[in-house]
Amino acid sequence: MYRLVVIDDEYFIRTGFKFLLDWEKLRMEIAGQASDGEQGLELVKELCPDVVFLDIKMPKMDGLTMLKKLREEQNETLVIIMSGYAEFSYAKQAIDLKVSDYLMKPVEEEEIRKAIEKVTGEIRKEQETMLEFTPITQEHDALLRRYYEGCDYGLCEYSAGTKLMWGEILHPAFTEAAGC
């Protein structure tokens, strides 16, 4: 499962997100939510999600400032901006900060689905590329064997730094069973 964080100051957007789509079918779970950029920054650092839905105009710290801080820390989490503002300067800053998509509020369900499918495709492609160029070592093999034997699920800690879940690529149920 991919992990998603929603950061928006609008309560109904944050809470409504979980009912919007069949997240399980999209292999996505909503791991957390925050109501401003400061909370969002801390949450992203804590949860290390694969995808962030991010509003621009929020109290305490706006979304673009939060995203800039993440990028300064070399955090390359995929970000989808949702904004009610069509100002070109916001879109330009978002592009400069390497957002995956920029959606205008009000956002239709189909737009969100397409954005999710786009970013999960990007993640899968990156994982496949890494697997192609990274041979599975004896250590990886031993971890996978422990999974299949129902033993220690230590792969989450081992691979957290690379965001590559070997088991998920080889067997989709791996990360769910391992608690990742």
C-alpha positions as CSV (number, residue, x, y, z in Angstrom):
1,M,0.0,0.0,0.0
2,Y,1.1,3.5,-0.8
3,R,0.8,6.1,2.0
4,L,-1.0,9.4,1.5
5,V,-1.1,12.5,3.7
6,V,-3.7,15.3,3.1
7,I,-2.7,18.8,4.2
8,D,-5.5,21.3,3.9
9,D,-7.0,23.9,6.3
10,E,-10.6,23.0,5.1
11,Y,-12.0,20.4,7.6
12,F,-14.4,19.0,5.1
13,I,-11.8,18.4,2.5
14,R,-9.5,16.6,5.0
15,T,-12.2,14.4,6.4
16,G,-14.1,13.9,3.1
17,F,-11.0,12.6,1.4
18,K,-11.3,9.2,3.1
19,F,-14.8,8.7,1.6
20,L,-14.0,10.1,-1.9
21,L,-12.4,7.1,-3.6
22,D,-11.9,3.4,-3.1
23,W,-8.4,3.9,-1.7
24,E,-7.8,0.2,-1.2
25,K,-8.5,-0.5,-4.9
26,L,-5.9,2.3,-5.7
27,R,-3.5,0.6,-3.3
28,M,-3.4,3.7,-1.2
29,E,-4.1,4.4,2.4
30,I,-4.6,7.8,4.0
31,A,-1.9,7.7,6.7
32,G,-2.6,11.2,8.2
33,Q,-3.9,14.7,7.8
34,A,-2.9,18.2,8.9
35,S,-4.7,21.5,8.9
36,D,-1.7,23.8,8.3
37,G,1.8,23.9,6.8
38,E,3.6,23.6,10.2
39,Q,1.7,20.5,11.2
40,G,2.0,19.2,7.7
41,L,5.7,19.6,7.6
42,E,6.1,17.6,10.9
43,L,3.7,14.9,9.7
44,V,5.5,14.4,6.4
45,K,8.8,14.1,8.3
46,E,7.3,11.6,10.7
47,L,5.2,9.4,8.4
48,C,7.4,9.6,5.2
49,P,4.4,9.2,2.9
50,D,4.7,8.3,-0.8
51,V,2.2,11.1,-1.8
52,V,1.0,14.4,-0.3
53,F,-2.1,16.3,-1.3
54,L,-1.3,19.9,-0.4
55,D,-3.3,23.1,-0.2
56,I,-1.5,26.4,-0.9
57,K,-3.3,28.9,1.3
58,M,-3.2,27.8,4.9
59,P,-2.6,29.4,8.3
60,K,0.7,29.4,10.0
61,M,2.7,28.2,7.0
62,D,1.4,28.1,3.4
63,G,1.8,25.0,1.3
64,L,4.5,26.3,-1.0
65,T,6.7,27.3,1.9
66,M,6.2,23.9,3.5
67,L,7.1,22.2,0.2
68,K,10.1,24.4,-0.2
69,K,11.3,23.4,3.3
70,L,10.8,19.7,2.4
71,R,12.8,20.1,-0.8
72,E,15.6,21.9,1.0
73,E,15.8,18.8,3.2
74,Q,16.2,16.6,0.1
75,N,12.7,15.2,0.6
76,E,11.4,14.1,-2.8
77,T,7.9,13.0,-1.7
78,L,5.5,13.2,-4.6
79,V,3.1,16.2,-4.1
80,I,-0.2,17.0,-5.7
81,I,-1.3,20.6,-5.1
82,M,-5.0,21.4,-4.7
83,S,-5.7,25.1,-4.8
84,G,-8.5,27.5,-5.2
85,Y,-6.1,30.1,-6.6
86,A,-5.4,30.2,-10.3
87,E,-2.5,32.7,-10.0
88,F,0.3,32.0,-12.4
89,S,3.0,32.7,-9.7
90,Y,1.7,29.9,-7.5
91,A,1.7,27.5,-10.4
92,K,5.3,28.5,-11.4
93,Q,6.5,28.1,-7.8
94,A,4.9,24.7,-7.7
95,I,6.5,23.6,-10.9
96,D,9.9,24.8,-9.7
97,L,9.4,22.7,-6.5
98,K,8.7,19.7,-8.7
99,V,5.0,19.0,-7.9
100,S,3.5,16.0,-9.7
101,D,0.2,17.7,-10.4
102,Y,-1.7,21.0,-9.8
103,L,-5.5,20.6,-9.3
104,M,-7.9,23.6,-9.1
105,K,-10.6,23.5,-6.4
106,P,-13.3,22.5,-6.5
107,V,-11.7,19.2,-7.6
108,E,-13.7,16.5,-9.2
109,E,-13.4,12.9,-8.1
110,E,-12.1,11.8,-11.5
111,E,-9.3,14.4,-11.4
112,I,-8.1,13.1,-8.1
113,R,-8.3,9.5,-9.3
114,K,-6.2,10.4,-12.4
115,A,-3.7,12.3,-10.3
116,I,-3.4,9.3,-7.9
117,E,-3.0,6.9,-10.8
118,K,-0.3,9.1,-12.3
119,V,1.8,9.3,-9.1
120,T,1.4,5.6,-8.3
121,G,2.6,4.9,-11.8
122,E,5.6,7.2,-11.2
123,I,6.4,5.3,-7.9
124,R,6.1,1.9,-9.5
125,K,8.3,2.9,-12.4
126,E,10.9,4.2,-9.9
127,Q,10.8,1.0,-8.0
128,E,11.1,-1.1,-11.1
129,T,14.1,1.0,-12.3
130,M,15.8,0.6,-8.9
131,L,15.1,-3.2,-8.9
132,E,16.5,-3.4,-12.4
133,F,19.8,-1.7,-11.4
134,T,20.1,-3.1,-7.9
135,P,20.8,-6.8,-7.6
136,I,19.0,-8.6,-4.7
137,T,21.7,-9.4,-2.2
138,Q,21.8,-12.4,0.2
139,E,20.5,-10.1,2.9
140,H,17.5,-9.1,0.9
141,D,16.9,-12.8,0.0
142,A,17.1,-13.7,3.7
143,L,14.6,-11.1,4.6
144,L,12.1,-12.3,2.0
145,R,12.6,-15.8,3.2
146,R,11.7,-14.8,6.7
147,Y,8.6,-13.1,5.4
148,Y,7.4,-16.2,3.6
149,E,8.2,-18.4,6.7
150,G,6.0,-16.0,8.8
151,C,8.9,-14.8,10.9
152,D,10.5,-11.4,11.6
153,Y,9.2,-8.5,9.5
154,G,12.3,-6.3,9.7
155,L,12.3,-5.2,6.1
156,C,10.4,-2.0,6.9
157,E,13.2,-0.6,8.9
158,Y,15.8,-1.9,6.6
159,S,14.3,-0.3,3.5
160,A,12.8,2.8,4.9
161,G,15.7,4.9,3.8
162,T,15.4,3.9,0.2
163,K,11.6,3.8,0.1
164,L,11.9,0.6,-1.9
165,M,10.0,-2.4,-0.6
166,W,11.6,-5.4,-2.2
167,G,8.8,-7.6,-1.0
168,E,6.1,-5.4,-2.5
169,I,7.6,-5.6,-5.9
170,L,8.0,-9.4,-5.7
171,H,4.8,-10.0,-3.8
172,P,2.1,-7.3,-3.4
173,A,0.9,-8.5,0.0
174,F,4.3,-8.2,1.6
175,T,4.3,-4.6,2.9
176,E,0.7,-5.0,4.2
177,A,1.6,-8.2,6.1
178,A,4.9,-6.6,7.3
179,G,3.0,-3.6,8.7
180,C,4.6,-1.1,6.2
